[in-house]
Amino acid sequence: MANLKGKVAIVTGASKGIGAAIAGELAREGASVIVNYASSAGPASEVVKQIKAAGGTAKAVRADVSKPMEARQLVDATIAEFGRLDILVNNAGVYEFLPLPHLTEEHYNRIFNINVKGLLFTTQAAVNAFGEKGGSIINISSVASLSALPNSSVYSATKAAVDSFTRTLASELGPRKILVNSVLPGPVETEGTHAMANWDQFQAQAVPQTPLGRVGQPDDIANVVSFLASDKAGWITGQIIPVAGGLRG
């Protein structure tokens, strides 16, 4: 199948984990993919190598999307390389859980700058580049936006903001044939989660609350994103879609 043949996609934060899986899946479906990274050049190059080995088309582009100028440069680089833009996956994000007494301005700014400001200004740049046929924007949020997880006040707030942007921009951009949706992963096993000091404990708590009885894998998220990016999802916009094995937070 090649549901995305002829389309061009940007996946932010695509050097590993969920982002890498999304980039790979979009390429398998026929899209030319920009693999964005902020600092992990080696892993991003490896993602591109794997895509090309499987017969796909991809290029790694460095940009710190928390900086509006670099977000615009990312989109400009995409147009220069592939001549168009059809799909934006706002995947770049960071997470850190701290209890209220330990919160700092640095913590707040770091998470909001990437998770919220980065998403907003990358979206702005992409919308300006979409053609007359419109495009698809898929925001990677989190079930944390729907839950009351202790110690996640700042992170959960950023993801709630992402979902708010999704609803508002879907309404604003609909007349321009631009679809905007949020995908909300539950716990997903990645390099990042394995690096968490309490990952085993977190997993042990989450699995019994998950009807499907396991944590997610990056491909679980990538498959849904690929569908939303395709013409088969042309009547879906403004939706907040948990992809969490039934876990509601």
DRENPA-3360 file (N, C-alpha, C; in nm, 2 decimals, always signed):
BEGIN
1 = MANLKGKV = +0.08/-0.12/+0.00/+0.00/+0.00/+0.00/+0.09/+0.12/+0.00 ~ +0.03/+0.23/-0.06/+0.11/+0.36/-0.06/+0.01/+0.47/-0.05 ~ -0.05/+0.48/+0.07/-0.16/+0.58/+0.09/-0.11/+0.72/+0.09 ~ +0.02/+0.74/+0.10/+0.08/+0.87/+0.11/+0.17/+0.90/-0.01 ~ +0.16/+0.83/-0.12/+0.25/+0.84/-0.23/+0.24/+0.98/-0.29 ~ +0.35/+1.05/-0.31/+0.35/+1.18/-0.36/+0.35/+1.29/-0.26 ~ +0.32/+1.26/-0.13/+0.31/+1.36/-0.03/+0.44/+1.38/+0.04 ~ +0.46/+1.49/+0.11/+0.58/+1.53/+0.18/+0.54/+1.56/+0.32;
9 = AIVTGASK = +0.62/+1.50/+0.41/+0.59/+1.52/+0.56/+0.71/+1.57/+0.63 ~ +0.68/+1.65/+0.74/+0.78/+1.68/+0.84/+0.74/+1.61/+0.97 ~ +0.84/+1.54/+1.03/+0.82/+1.48/+1.16/+0.92/+1.55/+1.26 ~ +0.87/+1.63/+1.35/+0.96/+1.69/+1.44/+1.00/+1.59/+1.55 ~ +1.13/+1.61/+1.60/+1.17/+1.52/+1.71/+1.17/+1.37/+1.66 ~ +1.23/+1.35/+1.54/+1.21/+1.21/+1.48/+1.34/+1.13/+1.48 ~ +1.43/+1.16/+1.57/+1.56/+1.09/+1.57/+1.55/+0.96/+1.65 ~ +1.44/+0.94/+1.73/+1.43/+0.82/+1.81/+1.28/+0.80/+1.85;
17 = GIGAAIAG = +1.26/+0.69/+1.92/+1.13/+0.67/+1.98/+1.01/+0.68/+1.89 ~ +0.90/+0.74/+1.94/+0.78/+0.75/+1.86/+0.80/+0.83/+1.73 ~ +0.88/+0.94/+1.74/+0.91/+1.02/+1.62/+0.97/+0.93/+1.51 ~ +1.07/+0.85/+1.54/+1.14/+0.77/+1.45/+1.04/+0.67/+1.39 ~ +0.96/+0.61/+1.47/+0.86/+0.51/+1.42/+0.76/+0.58/+1.32 ~ +0.72/+0.70/+1.36/+0.63/+0.77/+1.27/+0.69/+0.80/+1.13 ~ +0.82/+0.85/+1.14/+0.89/+0.88/+1.01/+0.90/+0.76/+0.93 ~ +0.93/+0.65/+0.99/+0.94/+0.52/+0.91/+0.81/+0.48/+0.85;
25 = ELAREGAS = +0.71/+0.49/+0.93/+0.58/+0.45/+0.88/+0.53/+0.54/+0.76 ~ +0.54/+0.67/+0.78/+0.50/+0.76/+0.67/+0.58/+0.73/+0.54 ~ +0.71/+0.70/+0.56/+0.79/+0.67/+0.44/+0.74/+0.54/+0.38 ~ +0.71/+0.44/+0.46/+0.66/+0.31/+0.40/+0.53/+0.33/+0.33 ~ +0.45/+0.43/+0.37/+0.33/+0.46/+0.30/+0.35/+0.55/+0.18 ~ +0.47/+0.58/+0.15/+0.50/+0.65/+0.02/+0.54/+0.80/+0.03 ~ +0.53/+0.85/+0.16/+0.57/+0.99/+0.17/+0.72/+1.02/+0.17 ~ +0.76/+1.13/+0.12/+0.90/+1.18/+0.14/+0.90/+1.25/+0.28;
33 = VIVNYASS = +1.00/+1.21/+0.36/+0.99/+1.25/+0.50/+1.12/+1.33/+0.54 ~ +1.09/+1.45/+0.60/+1.20/+1.52/+0.67/+1.20/+1.47/+0.82 ~ +1.32/+1.42/+0.85/+1.34/+1.37/+0.99/+1.41/+1.48/+1.06 ~ +1.33/+1.55/+1.14/+1.39/+1.66/+1.22/+1.45/+1.62/+1.35 ~ +1.56/+1.69/+1.39/+1.62/+1.66/+1.52/+1.68/+1.79/+1.56 ~ +1.70/+1.80/+1.70/+1.76/+1.92/+1.75/+1.90/+1.90/+1.79 ~ +1.94/+1.78/+1.84/+2.08/+1.76/+1.88/+2.13/+1.62/+1.84 ~ +2.04/+1.53/+1.81/+2.08/+1.39/+1.79/+2.11/+1.36/+1.65;
41 = AGPASEVV = +2.21/+1.41/+1.59/+2.24/+1.40/+1.45/+2.26/+1.25/+1.41 ~ +2.34/+1.18/+1.49/+2.37/+1.04/+1.46/+2.25/+0.96/+1.45 ~ +2.16/+0.96/+1.55/+2.04/+0.88/+1.54/+1.94/+0.92/+1.43 ~ +1.94/+1.05/+1.40/+1.85/+1.10/+1.29/+1.90/+1.04/+1.16 ~ +2.04/+1.04/+1.14/+2.09/+0.99/+1.02/+2.07/+0.84/+1.01 ~ +2.06/+0.77/+1.12/+2.03/+0.63/+1.12/+1.89/+0.60/+1.07 ~ +1.80/+0.69/+1.12/+1.66/+0.68/+1.08/+1.65/+0.69/+0.93 ~ +1.72/+0.80/+0.88/+1.72/+0.82/+0.73/+1.77/+0.70/+0.66;
49 = KQIKAAGG = +1.88/+0.65/+0.71/+1.95/+0.53/+0.65/+1.85/+0.41/+0.64 ~ +1.78/+0.39/+0.75/+1.69/+0.28/+0.75/+1.57/+0.30/+0.65 ~ +1.52/+0.42/+0.64/+1.41/+0.45/+0.55/+1.46/+0.43/+0.40 ~ +1.58/+0.48/+0.37/+1.63/+0.46/+0.24/+1.66/+0.32/+0.20 ~ +1.71/+0.24/+0.30/+1.73/+0.10/+0.28/+1.60/+0.02/+0.25 ~ +1.49/+0.07/+0.30/+1.36/+0.01/+0.27/+1.30/+0.06/+0.15 ~ +1.37/+0.15/+0.07/+1.32/+0.20/-0.05/+1.24/+0.33/-0.04 ~ +1.25/+0.40/+0.08/+1.18/+0.52/+0.10/+1.27/+0.64/+0.07;
57 = TAKAVRAD = +1.22/+0.76/+0.09/+1.29/+0.89/+0.07/+1.28/+0.97/+0.20 ~ +1.40/+1.02/+0.24/+1.40/+1.09/+0.36/+1.53/+1.18/+0.37 ~ +1.52/+1.28/+0.45/+1.64/+1.36/+0.48/+1.63/+1.41/+0.62 ~ +1.75/+1.41/+0.69/+1.76/+1.47/+0.82/+1.78/+1.62/+0.82 ~ +1.71/+1.69/+0.90/+1.73/+1.84/+0.90/+1.73/+1.88/+1.05 ~ +1.84/+1.95/+1.09/+1.85/+2.00/+1.23/+1.77/+2.13/+1.24 ~ +1.69/+2.14/+1.35/+1.62/+2.26/+1.38/+1.57/+2.25/+1.52 ~ +1.59/+2.35/+1.61/+1.53/+2.35/+1.74/+1.40/+2.43/+1.72;
65 = VSKPMEAR = +1.29/+2.35/+1.72/+1.16/+2.41/+1.69/+1.11/+2.50/+1.80 ~ +1.17/+2.50/+1.92/+1.13/+2.60/+2.02/+1.17/+2.74/+1.99 ~ +1.25/+2.75/+1.88/+1.30/+2.88/+1.83/+1.22/+2.91/+1.70 ~ +1.13/+3.01/+1.70/+1.05/+3.03/+1.58/+1.13/+3.04/+1.45 ~ +1.24/+3.11/+1.45/+1.32/+3.13/+1.33/+1.37/+2.99/+1.28 ~ +1.41/+2.90/+1.37/+1.45/+2.77/+1.32/+1.34/+2.68/+1.28 ~ +1.22/+2.70/+1.34/+1.10/+2.63/+1.29/+1.07/+2.67/+1.14 ~ +1.08/+2.80/+1.11/+1.06/+2.85/+0.98/+1.17/+2.79/+0.88;
73 = QLVDATIA = +1.29/+2.79/+0.93/+1.40/+2.73/+0.85/+1.38/+2.59/+0.82 ~ +1.32/+2.51/+0.91/+1.28/+2.37/+0.89/+1.19/+2.36/+0.77 ~ +1.08/+2.44/+0.77/+0.99/+2.43/+0.67/+1.05/+2.48/+0.54 ~ +1.13/+2.58/+0.54/+1.20/+2.63/+0.42/+1.29/+2.52/+0.36 ~ +1.36/+2.45/+0.45/+1.44/+2.34/+0.40/+1.36/+2.23/+0.34 ~ +1.25/+2.20/+0.39/+1.16/+2.10/+0.33/+1.11/+2.14/+0.19 ~ +1.07/+2.26/+0.17/+1.03/+2.31/+0.04/+1.15/+2.31/-0.06 ~ +1.27/+2.35/-0.01/+1.38/+2.34/-0.10/+1.42/+2.20/-0.14;
81 = EFGRLDIL = +1.40/+2.11/-0.05/+1.44/+1.97/-0.08/+1.33/+1.89/-0.16 ~ +1.21/+1.91/-0.13/+1.10/+1.83/-0.19/+1.00/+1.91/-0.27 ~ +1.00/+2.04/-0.26/+0.92/+2.12/-0.34/+0.77/+2.15/-0.29 ~ +0.74/+2.09/-0.18/+0.61/+2.10/-0.12/+0.60/+2.05/+0.02 ~ +0.48/+2.07/+0.08/+0.46/+2.02/+0.22/+0.31/+1.99/+0.23 ~ +0.29/+1.87/+0.28/+0.15/+1.82/+0.29/+0.11/+1.78/+0.43 ~ +0.21/+1.73/+0.51/+0.19/+1.67/+0.64/+0.29/+1.73/+0.74 ~ +0.24/+1.77/+0.86/+0.32/+1.81/+0.97/+0.28/+1.72/+1.09;
89 = VNNAGVYE = +0.38/+1.65/+1.14/+0.36/+1.58/+1.27/+0.44/+1.65/+1.38 ~ +0.37/+1.72/+1.47/+0.44/+1.79/+1.58/+0.46/+1.68/+1.69 ~ +0.58/+1.62/+1.68/+0.61/+1.52/+1.78/+0.71/+1.56/+1.88 ~ +0.80/+1.66/+1.85/+0.90/+1.70/+1.94/+0.84/+1.74/+2.07 ~ +0.90/+1.69/+2.18/+0.86/+1.72/+2.31/+0.95/+1.67/+2.42 ~ +0.93/+1.72/+2.54/+1.01/+1.68/+2.65/+0.92/+1.65/+2.77 ~ +0.96/+1.57/+2.86/+0.88/+1.54/+2.98/+0.97/+1.53/+3.10 ~ +0.92/+1.58/+3.21/+0.99/+1.57/+3.34/+0.88/+1.59/+3.44;
97 = FLPLPHLT = +0.88/+1.50/+3.54/+0.78/+1.51/+3.64/+0.84/+1.55/+3.77 ~ +0.78/+1.66/+3.83/+0.83/+1.71/+3.96/+0.72/+1.75/+4.05 ~ +0.73/+1.73/+4.17/+0.62/+1.77/+4.27/+0.63/+1.93/+4.28 ~ +0.52/+1.98/+4.32/+0.50/+2.13/+4.33/+0.62/+2.20/+4.40 ~ +0.66/+2.15/+4.52/+0.77/+2.22/+4.59/+0.90/+2.23/+4.51 ~ +0.92/+2.14/+4.41/+1.04/+2.14/+4.33/+1.04/+2.21/+4.20 ~ +0.92/+2.27/+4.17/+0.91/+2.33/+4.04/+0.99/+2.46/+4.03 ~ +1.05/+2.49/+3.92/+1.13/+2.61/+3.90/+1.09/+2.67/+3.77;
105 = EEHYNRIF = +1.13/+2.80/+3.75/+1.10/+2.87/+3.63/+1.17/+2.80/+3.51 ~ +1.29/+2.76/+3.54/+1.37/+2.69/+3.43/+1.29/+2.57/+3.38 ~ +1.24/+2.49/+3.47/+1.16/+2.37/+3.44/+1.04/+2.41/+3.36 ~ +0.97/+2.50/+3.40/+0.85/+2.55/+3.33/+0.88/+2.60/+3.19 ~ +0.98/+2.68/+3.18/+1.01/+2.74/+3.05/+1.06/+2.63/+2.95 ~ +1.14/+2.54/+3.00/+1.19/+2.44/+2.91/+1.08/+2.35/+2.85 ~ +0.99/+2.31/+2.93/+0.88/+2.22/+2.88/+0.78/+2.30/+2.80 ~ +0.75/+2.42/+2.84/+0.65/+2.50/+2.76/+0.71/+2.54/+2.63;
113 = NINVKGLL = +0.84/+2.58/+2.63/+0.91/+2.63/+2.51/+0.90/+2.52/+2.40 ~ +0.93/+2.40/+2.43/+0.93/+2.29/+2.33/+0.79/+2.24/+2.30 ~ +0.72/+2.20/+2.41/+0.59/+2.13/+2.39/+0.48/+2.22/+2.33 ~ +0.49/+2.35/+2.37/+0.38/+2.44/+2.33/+0.43/+2.55/+2.22 ~ +0.53/+2.62/+2.26/+0.57/+2.73/+2.17/+0.63/+2.67/+2.04 ~ +0.71/+2.56/+2.05/+0.76/+2.49/+1.94/+0.65/+2.44/+1.84 ~ +0.55/+2.38/+1.90/+0.44/+2.33/+1.82/+0.37/+2.44/+1.75 ~ +0.34/+2.55/+1.82/+0.26/+2.66/+1.76/+0.33/+2.72/+1.64;
121 = FTTQAAVN = +0.46/+2.75/+1.66/+0.53/+2.83/+1.55/+0.57/+2.74/+1.44 ~ +0.59/+2.61/+1.47/+0.62/+2.51/+1.35/+0.49/+2.50/+1.27 ~ +0.38/+2.50/+1.34/+0.25/+2.49/+1.27/+0.22/+2.61/+1.19 ~ +0.25/+2.73/+1.24/+0.24/+2.86/+1.17/+0.32/+2.85/+1.04 ~ +0.44/+2.81/+1.05/+0.53/+2.80/+0.93/+0.48/+2.70/+0.83 ~ +0.43/+2.59/+0.88/+0.38/+2.49/+0.79/+0.26/+2.53/+0.72 ~ +0.17/+2.59/+0.79/+0.04/+2.64/+0.73/+0.07/+2.73/+0.61 ~ +0.17/+2.82/+0.63/+0.20/+2.91/+0.52/+0.26/+2.84/+0.40;
129 = AFGEKGGS = +0.30/+2.72/+0.42/+0.36/+2.64/+0.31/+0.27/+2.54/+0.24 ~ +0.16/+2.51/+0.31/+0.06/+2.42/+0.25/+0.01/+2.48/+0.12 ~ -0.02/+2.40/+0.02/-0.08/+2.44/-0.10/-0.23/+2.46/-0.10 ~ -0.29/+2.47/-0.22/-0.44/+2.49/-0.23/-0.51/+2.37/-0.18 ~ -0.45/+2.25/-0.19/-0.52/+2.13/-0.15/-0.52/+2.11/+0.00 ~ -0.46/+2.20/+0.07/-0.46/+2.19/+0.22/-0.35/+2.10/+0.27 ~ -0.38/+2.04/+0.39/-0.28/+1.95/+0.45/-0.33/+1.89/+0.57 ~ -0.24/+1.82/+0.64/-0.28/+1.75/+0.76/-0.18/+1.78/+0.87;
137 = IINISSVA = -0.22/+1.82/+0.99/-0.14/+1.84/+1.10/-0.18/+1.75/+1.21 ~ -0.08/+1.67/+1.26/-0.11/+1.57/+1.37/-0.02/+1.61/+1.48 ~ -0.08/+1.64/+1.59/-0.01/+1.68/+1.72/+0.00/+1.56/+1.81 ~ +0.12/+1.53/+1.85/+0.14/+1.42/+1.95/+0.13/+1.48/+2.09 ~ +0.01/+1.45/+2.15/-0.02/+1.50/+2.29/+0.01/+1.39/+2.39 ~ -0.07/+1.36/+2.48/-0.06/+1.26/+2.58/-0.18/+1.24/+2.66 ~ -0.21/+1.12/+2.70/-0.33/+1.10/+2.79/-0.31/+1.17/+2.92 ~ -0.19/+1.22/+2.95/-0.17/+1.31/+3.07/-0.25/+1.44/+3.06;
145 = SLSALPNS = -0.29/+1.48/+2.94/-0.38/+1.59/+2.92/-0.52/+1.57/+2.98 ~ -0.55/+1.44/+2.99/-0.69/+1.41/+3.04/-0.69/+1.36/+3.18 ~ -0.57/+1.34/+3.24/-0.56/+1.28/+3.37/-0.52/+1.38/+3.48 ~ -0.51/+1.32/+3.60/-0.47/+1.40/+3.72/-0.35/+1.33/+3.78 ~ -0.25/+1.31/+3.70/-0.13/+1.24/+3.74/-0.04/+1.32/+3.83 ~ -0.02/+1.27/+3.95/+0.06/+1.35/+4.05/+0.20/+1.38/+3.99 ~ +0.25/+1.50/+4.03/+0.39/+1.55/+3.99/+0.40/+1.58/+3.84 ~ +0.29/+1.59/+3.77/+0.30/+1.62/+3.62/+0.23/+1.75/+3.59;
153 = SVYSATKA = +0.22/+1.84/+3.68/+0.13/+1.96/+3.66/+0.18/+2.04/+3.54 ~ +0.31/+2.06/+3.52/+0.36/+2.14/+3.41/+0.35/+2.06/+3.28 ~ +0.39/+1.94/+3.28/+0.39/+1.86/+3.16/+0.24/+1.84/+3.11 ~ +0.15/+1.80/+3.20/+0.01/+1.78/+3.17/-0.05/+1.91/+3.12 ~ -0.01/+2.03/+3.17/-0.06/+2.15/+3.12/-0.02/+2.18/+2.98 ~ +0.11/+2.14/+2.95/+0.15/+2.16/+2.81/+0.07/+2.08/+2.71 ~ +0.04/+1.96/+2.75/-0.04/+1.87/+2.66/-0.19/+1.91/+2.65 ~ -0.24/+1.97/+2.76/-0.37/+2.03/+2.76/-0.38/+2.14/+2.66;
161 = AVDSFTRT = -0.27/+2.22/+2.66/-0.26/+2.33/+2.57/-0.25/+2.28/+2.42 ~ -0.18/+2.17/+2.40/-0.17/+2.12/+2.27/-0.31/+2.08/+2.22 ~ -0.39/+2.02/+2.30/-0.52/+1.97/+2.26/-0.61/+2.09/+2.24 ~ -0.59/+2.20/+2.31/-0.67/+2.32/+2.29/-0.64/+2.38/+2.16 ~ -0.51/+2.39/+2.12/-0.46/+2.43/+1.99/-0.53/+2.35/+1.88 ~ -0.53/+2.22/+1.90/-0.59/+2.13/+1.80/-0.73/+2.17/+1.77 ~ -0.81/+2.18/+1.87/-0.95/+2.21/+1.85/-0.97/+2.35/+1.79 ~ -0.90/+2.45/+1.84/-0.91/+2.58/+1.79/-0.86/+2.60/+1.64;
169 = LASELGPR = -0.75/+2.54/+1.61/-0.69/+2.55/+1.48/-0.77/+2.47/+1.38 ~ -0.83/+2.36/+1.42/-0.91/+2.28/+1.33/-1.03/+2.37/+1.28 ~ -1.08/+2.44/+1.37/-1.19/+2.53/+1.33/-1.14/+2.65/+1.25 ~ -1.03/+2.70/+1.28/-0.97/+2.82/+1.21/-0.92/+2.78/+1.07 ~ -0.86/+2.66/+1.06/-0.80/+2.63/+0.93/-0.88/+2.54/+0.84 ~ -1.00/+2.49/+0.89/-1.08/+2.41/+0.81/-1.12/+2.46/+0.68 ~ -1.16/+2.59/+0.67/-1.19/+2.65/+0.54/-1.07/+2.65/+0.44 ~ -0.95/+2.63/+0.49/-0.84/+2.62/+0.40/-0.80/+2.47/+0.37;
177 = KILVNSVL = -0.89/+2.38/+0.41/-0.87/+2.23/+0.38/-0.76/+2.18/+0.46 ~ -0.73/+2.23/+0.58/-0.62/+2.18/+0.67/-0.69/+2.11/+0.78 ~ -0.65/+1.99/+0.80/-0.70/+1.91/+0.91/-0.60/+1.91/+1.03 ~ -0.66/+1.92/+1.15/-0.57/+1.92/+1.27/-0.63/+1.83/+1.37 ~ -0.55/+1.73/+1.41/-0.59/+1.63/+1.51/-0.48/+1.61/+1.61 ~ -0.52/+1.56/+1.73/-0.43/+1.52/+1.84/-0.43/+1.37/+1.86 ~ -0.32/+1.31/+1.87/-0.30/+1.17/+1.91/-0.24/+1.17/+2.05 ~ -0.31/+1.10/+2.14/-0.27/+1.10/+2.28/-0.22/+0.96/+2.32;
185 = PGPVETEG = -0.08/+0.94/+2.31/-0.03/+0.81/+2.36/-0.04/+0.79/+2.51 ~ -0.06/+0.67/+2.55/-0.05/+0.63/+2.69/+0.10/+0.60/+2.71 ~ +0.13/+0.52/+2.81/+0.27/+0.48/+2.83/+0.32/+0.40/+2.71 ~ +0.43/+0.45/+2.66/+0.49/+0.38/+2.54/+0.64/+0.35/+2.57 ~ +0.68/+0.23/+2.53/+0.82/+0.19/+2.56/+0.91/+0.24/+2.46 ~ +1.00/+0.33/+2.50/+1.10/+0.39/+2.41/+1.23/+0.41/+2.48 ~ +1.33/+0.45/+2.41/+1.46/+0.48/+2.47/+1.45/+0.58/+2.59 ~ +1.36/+0.68/+2.57/+1.34/+0.78/+2.67/+1.27/+0.73/+2.80;
193 = THAMANWD = +1.17/+0.64/+2.78/+1.10/+0.59/+2.90/+1.19/+0.49/+2.97 ~ +1.27/+0.42/+2.90/+1.37/+0.32/+2.96/+1.47/+0.40/+3.05 ~ +1.50/+0.52/+3.01/+1.60/+0.60/+3.08/+1.54/+0.66/+3.21 ~ +1.40/+0.66/+3.22/+1.34/+0.71/+3.34/+1.38/+0.62/+3.47 ~ +1.41/+0.69/+3.58/+1.45/+0.61/+3.69/+1.34/+0.52/+3.75 ~ +1.21/+0.56/+3.73/+1.10/+0.48/+3.78/+1.02/+0.42/+3.68 ~ +1.08/+0.39/+3.56/+1.00/+0.33/+3.45/+0.94/+0.20/+3.49 ~ +1.01/+0.11/+3.55/+0.96/-0.02/+3.59/+0.84/-0.01/+3.68;
201 = QFQAQAVP = +0.85/+0.08/+3.78/+0.74/+0.10/+3.87/+0.62/+0.16/+3.80 ~ +0.65/+0.26/+3.71/+0.54/+0.32/+3.64/+0.47/+0.22/+3.55 ~ +0.55/+0.14/+3.48/+0.49/+0.03/+3.40/+0.40/-0.07/+3.48 ~ +0.45/-0.10/+3.60/+0.38/-0.20/+3.68/+0.25/-0.14/+3.73 ~ +0.24/-0.01/+3.74/+0.12/+0.06/+3.79/+0.02/+0.07/+3.67 ~ +0.08/+0.10/+3.55/-0.01/+0.14/+3.44/-0.07/+0.01/+3.37 ~ +0.00/-0.10/+3.36/-0.05/-0.21/+3.29/-0.18/-0.27/+3.35 ~ -0.19/-0.28/+3.48/-0.32/-0.33/+3.54/-0.44/-0.24/+3.51;
209 = QTPLGRVG = -0.41/-0.11/+3.48/-0.52/-0.02/+3.45/-0.55/-0.01/+3.30 ~ -0.48/-0.09/+3.22/-0.49/-0.08/+3.08/-0.57/-0.20/+3.03 ~ -0.69/-0.19/+2.97/-0.77/-0.30/+2.93/-0.69/-0.40/+2.84 ~ -0.60/-0.35/+2.75/-0.53/-0.44/+2.66/-0.41/-0.51/+2.73 ~ -0.38/-0.47/+2.85/-0.28/-0.54/+2.93/-0.14/-0.53/+2.90 ~ -0.10/-0.42/+2.84/+0.04/-0.39/+2.80/+0.06/-0.24/+2.78 ~ +0.19/-0.20/+2.79/+0.23/-0.07/+2.75/+0.24/-0.06/+2.60 ~ +0.24/+0.06/+2.54/+0.24/+0.07/+2.40/+0.38/+0.06/+2.34;
217 = QPDDIANV = +0.38/+0.04/+2.21/+0.51/+0.04/+2.13/+0.50/+0.16/+2.03 ~ +0.61/+0.21/+1.99/+0.61/+0.32/+1.90/+0.52/+0.30/+1.77 ~ +0.52/+0.18/+1.72/+0.44/+0.15/+1.60/+0.29/+0.16/+1.63 ~ +0.25/+0.14/+1.75/+0.11/+0.16/+1.79/+0.07/+0.30/+1.76 ~ +0.15/+0.40/+1.79/+0.12/+0.54/+1.76/+0.14/+0.57/+1.62 ~ +0.25/+0.52/+1.55/+0.28/+0.55/+1.42/+0.17/+0.51/+1.32 ~ +0.11/+0.40/+1.35/+0.00/+0.35/+1.26/-0.12/+0.44/+1.26 ~ -0.15/+0.50/+1.37/-0.27/+0.59/+1.38/-0.23/+0.72/+1.31;
225 = VSFLASDK = -0.11/+0.77/+1.33/-0.07/+0.89/+1.27/-0.07/+0.88/+1.12 ~ -0.02/+0.76/+1.07/-0.02/+0.74/+0.92/-0.16/+0.74/+0.86 ~ -0.26/+0.68/+0.94/-0.40/+0.69/+0.89/-0.45/+0.83/+0.89 ~ -0.42/+0.91/+0.99/-0.47/+1.05/+1.00/-0.41/+1.13/+0.89 ~ -0.29/+1.10/+0.85/-0.22/+1.18/+0.74/-0.27/+1.14/+0.60 ~ -0.35/+1.03/+0.59/-0.39/+0.99/+0.46/-0.52/+1.05/+0.42 ~ -0.56/+1.04/+0.29/-0.68/+1.09/+0.24/-0.80/+1.01/+0.30 ~ -0.78/+0.89/+0.36/-0.88/+0.81/+0.42/-0.94/+0.88/+0.54;
233 = AGWITGQI = -0.86/+0.97/+0.60/-0.91/+1.05/+0.72/-0.95/+1.19/+0.68 ~ -0.99/+1.21/+0.56/-1.03/+1.34/+0.51/-1.15/+1.41/+0.57 ~ -1.23/+1.33/+0.65/-1.34/+1.39/+0.72/-1.32/+1.39/+0.87 ~ -1.20/+1.39/+0.91/-1.16/+1.39/+1.06/-1.08/+1.51/+1.09 ~ -1.13/+1.60/+1.17/-1.05/+1.71/+1.22/-1.10/+1.76/+1.35 ~ -1.01/+1.82/+1.43/-1.05/+1.87/+1.56/-1.06/+1.76/+1.66 ~ -1.01/+1.64/+1.64/-1.04/+1.53/+1.73/-0.92/+1.51/+1.82 ~ -0.95/+1.47/+1.94/-0.86/+1.43/+2.05/-0.86/+1.28/+2.07;
241 = IPVAGGLR = -0.76/+1.21/+2.02/-0.77/+1.06/+2.00/-0.67/+0.99/+2.09 ~ -0.72/+0.94/+2.21/-0.63/+0.86/+2.29/-0.59/+0.73/+2.21 ~ -0.46/+0.70/+2.22/-0.41/+0.57/+2.17/-0.33/+0.51/+2.28 ~ -0.40/+0.44/+2.37/-0.34/+0.40/+2.50/-0.39/+0.27/+2.55 ~ -0.44/+0.18/+2.46/-0.48/+0.05/+2.50/-0.60/+0.05/+2.59 ~ -0.68/+0.16/+2.59/-0.79/+0.17/+2.68/-0.77/+0.25/+2.81 ~ -0.64/+0.28/+2.83/-0.61/+0.35/+2.95/-0.66/+0.50/+2.94 ~ -0.73/+0.54/+3.04/-0.79/+0.68/+3.04/-0.71/+0.77/+3.13;
249 = G = -0.61/+0.73/+3.20/-0.53/+0.82/+3.28/-0.59/+0.82/+3.42;
% end
